[in-house]
Amino acid sequence: MSLSFVAAWLAVMFPLVFSPGPANVVFAASGAQLGVKRSLPLMAGIDLVFVLKSLLVGFGLGAVMQEYPQCYSIMRTAGACYLFYLGYCFFRPALSRETAQPKVLGFRDGLIIQLLNAKGWIMVVLMFSLFGAQGEDATERALWLAAMLALLNVCTHLAWIAAGAVLVKGLAGGLGQQVQAFLFGGGLIVVGVWLLLG
């Protein structure tokens, strides 16, 4: 794999992976709520599904999904509904003045979020459409692309979690917790609406 190939891949994939989307907003919210270490199970769930998506698309599922674009619509709608649910879970304690903490997102939530993340599926299909190989090199290229995307995801997702953890330090106390609930719950709902309109 040449340096120019990696540079071209990064030029396309870094903005896609780093941009705000369902997973990244959830990472920031989890980092703010739980900190970096306790957000790792969520990250493991999301990134495991990302690796599986990459392998499935790299070895042929991408062609099937392009053949049936309604799959994206179904995933987008289901993913938006799940984000609305998570946003509500963040809002609920702030609205009812409960002392209970918002929903703690874990490994299972990560699996669900990424399985229903239409942006993630489109990103992987786009990556293989632009950078995948045909013929003898196809298997090796698919494995390289999946590994490169996994590494980029882990670095990017840790950055989003850490950013959320840093943000929460400036929002301590009762009012700060309400601001967090509205900020992150609202962020999830906005991303859900964006998915439905996209």
C-alpha positions as CSV (number, residue, x, y, z in Angstrom):
1,M,0.0,0.0,0.0
2,S,1.7,3.2,-1.2
3,L,1.9,6.4,0.8
4,S,-0.1,8.3,-1.9
5,F,-2.9,5.7,-1.5
6,V,-3.0,6.2,2.3
7,A,-2.9,10.0,1.9
8,A,-5.8,9.9,-0.6
9,W,-7.7,7.5,1.6
10,L,-7.2,9.7,4.7
11,A,-8.3,12.8,2.7
12,V,-11.6,11.1,2.0
13,M,-12.2,9.1,5.1
14,F,-11.0,11.4,8.0
15,P,-13.7,14.0,7.4
16,L,-16.3,11.4,7.1
17,V,-15.3,9.6,10.3
18,F,-14.6,12.7,12.3
19,S,-17.7,14.7,11.3
20,P,-20.7,14.8,13.8
21,G,-22.9,11.8,13.3
22,P,-25.0,9.5,15.4
23,A,-22.0,7.6,16.9
24,N,-19.8,10.7,17.5
25,V,-22.6,12.6,19.3
26,V,-23.2,9.6,21.5
27,F,-19.5,9.3,22.2
28,A,-19.4,13.0,23.3
29,A,-22.4,12.4,25.5
30,S,-21.0,9.3,27.0
31,G,-17.6,10.9,27.7
32,A,-19.4,13.8,29.5
33,Q,-21.5,11.5,31.5
34,L,-19.1,8.6,32.3
35,G,-15.6,9.8,31.4
36,V,-13.2,8.0,29.0
37,K,-12.6,4.7,30.8
38,R,-16.3,3.9,31.5
39,S,-17.2,4.8,27.8
40,L,-14.9,2.2,26.4
41,P,-17.6,-0.6,26.4
42,L,-19.8,1.7,24.2
43,M,-16.9,2.3,21.9
44,A,-16.1,-1.4,21.7
45,G,-19.7,-2.2,20.6
46,I,-19.7,0.5,18.0
47,D,-16.2,-0.2,16.6
48,L,-16.8,-4.0,16.6
49,V,-19.8,-3.5,14.3
50,F,-17.8,-1.1,12.2
51,V,-15.2,-3.8,11.6
52,L,-17.9,-6.3,10.8
53,K,-19.5,-3.8,8.4
54,S,-16.2,-3.3,6.7
55,L,-15.6,-7.0,6.2
56,L,-19.1,-7.7,5.0
57,V,-19.1,-4.8,2.5
58,G,-15.5,-5.6,1.4
59,F,-16.5,-9.1,0.6
60,G,-19.6,-8.4,-1.3
61,L,-22.5,-7.1,0.8
62,G,-21.9,-3.6,-0.6
63,A,-23.0,-4.7,-4.0
64,V,-26.2,-6.1,-2.6
65,M,-26.9,-3.0,-0.6
66,Q,-26.4,-0.8,-3.7
67,E,-28.9,-3.1,-5.5
68,Y,-31.5,-2.5,-2.7
69,P,-31.2,1.2,-1.6
70,Q,-34.4,0.8,0.5
71,C,-32.2,-0.9,3.1
72,Y,-30.6,2.5,3.9
73,S,-34.1,4.1,4.3
74,I,-35.1,1.3,6.8
75,M,-31.9,1.6,8.8
76,R,-32.0,5.4,8.7
77,T,-35.6,5.4,10.2
78,A,-34.9,2.8,12.8
79,G,-31.6,4.5,13.7
80,A,-33.3,7.9,14.1
81,C,-36.0,6.3,16.4
82,Y,-33.3,4.8,18.6
83,L,-31.5,8.2,18.8
84,F,-34.8,9.8,19.8
85,Y,-35.1,7.2,22.6
86,L,-31.6,7.9,23.8
87,G,-32.2,11.7,23.6
88,Y,-35.3,11.2,25.8
89,C,-33.2,9.1,28.3
90,F,-30.9,12.1,28.6
91,F,-33.7,14.6,29.0
92,R,-35.9,12.6,31.4
93,P,-33.9,13.3,34.6
94,A,-33.5,17.0,33.8
95,L,-37.2,17.5,33.1
96,S,-38.5,15.6,36.1
97,R,-35.8,17.0,38.5
98,E,-35.0,13.4,39.4
99,T,-31.7,12.7,41.1
100,A,-31.1,9.6,39.0
101,Q,-28.5,9.7,36.3
102,P,-29.3,9.5,32.6
103,K,-29.1,6.2,30.9
104,V,-25.6,4.7,30.9
105,L,-24.7,3.6,27.4
106,G,-22.8,0.4,27.1
107,F,-21.6,-2.3,24.7
108,R,-25.2,-3.4,23.7
109,D,-26.1,0.2,22.9
110,G,-23.0,0.5,20.8
111,L,-24.0,-2.5,18.8
112,I,-27.5,-1.2,18.2
113,I,-26.4,2.3,17.4
114,Q,-23.9,1.2,14.8
115,L,-26.1,-1.5,13.2
116,L,-28.7,1.1,12.6
117,N,-26.3,3.9,11.6
118,A,-27.1,4.5,7.9
119,K,-24.2,7.0,7.7
120,G,-21.8,4.3,8.8
121,W,-23.0,1.9,6.2
122,I,-22.9,4.5,3.4
123,M,-19.4,5.5,4.5
124,V,-18.1,1.9,4.3
125,V,-19.8,1.3,0.9
126,L,-18.3,4.6,-0.3
127,M,-14.8,3.6,0.9
128,F,-14.9,0.3,-1.0
129,S,-16.4,1.9,-4.1
130,L,-13.5,4.4,-4.2
131,F,-10.6,2.4,-2.8
132,G,-11.5,-1.3,-3.2
133,A,-9.6,-3.5,-5.7
134,Q,-10.9,-6.1,-8.2
135,G,-9.4,-9.5,-9.0
136,E,-6.5,-11.0,-7.2
137,D,-5.8,-8.1,-4.9
138,A,-9.5,-7.8,-3.7
139,T,-9.1,-9.9,-0.6
140,E,-5.9,-8.3,0.6
141,R,-7.2,-4.8,-0.1
142,A,-10.5,-5.5,1.7
143,L,-8.5,-6.6,4.8
144,W,-6.2,-3.5,4.7
145,L,-9.1,-1.1,4.3
146,A,-11.0,-2.7,7.2
147,A,-7.9,-2.5,9.4
148,M,-7.2,1.1,8.4
149,L,-10.8,2.2,9.1
150,A,-10.8,0.4,12.4
151,L,-7.6,2.3,13.5
152,L,-9.1,5.6,12.3
153,N,-12.3,4.9,14.1
154,V,-10.7,4.1,17.4
155,C,-8.5,7.3,17.3
156,T,-11.5,9.5,16.3
157,H,-13.9,8.0,18.8
158,L,-11.5,8.4,21.6
159,A,-11.1,12.0,20.7
160,W,-14.9,12.5,20.8
161,I,-15.2,10.8,24.1
162,A,-12.3,12.9,25.5
163,A,-13.9,16.1,24.2
164,G,-17.1,15.2,26.0
165,A,-15.2,14.5,29.2
166,V,-13.4,17.8,29.0
167,L,-16.6,19.7,28.3
168,V,-18.3,18.3,31.4
169,K,-15.6,19.7,33.7
170,G,-16.8,23.2,32.7
171,L,-20.4,22.2,33.4
172,A,-20.3,21.0,37.0
173,G,-23.2,21.3,39.5
174,G,-26.9,21.0,39.2
175,L,-27.4,23.6,36.5
176,G,-24.4,22.2,34.6
177,Q,-26.0,18.7,34.7
178,Q,-29.2,20.1,33.3
179,V,-27.2,21.9,30.5
180,Q,-25.5,18.6,29.7
181,A,-28.8,16.8,29.6
182,F,-30.3,19.3,27.2
183,L,-27.1,19.7,25.2
184,F,-26.5,16.0,24.6
185,G,-30.1,14.9,24.5
186,G,-30.8,17.7,22.1
187,G,-27.8,16.8,20.0
188,L,-29.0,13.2,19.7
189,I,-32.5,14.4,18.7
190,V,-31.1,16.8,16.1
191,V,-28.9,14.0,14.6
192,G,-32.0,11.8,14.5
193,V,-34.0,14.5,12.6
194,W,-31.0,15.0,10.3
195,L,-31.1,11.2,9.6
196,L,-34.8,11.3,8.7
197,L,-34.4,14.4,6.5
198,G,-31.1,13.1,4.8
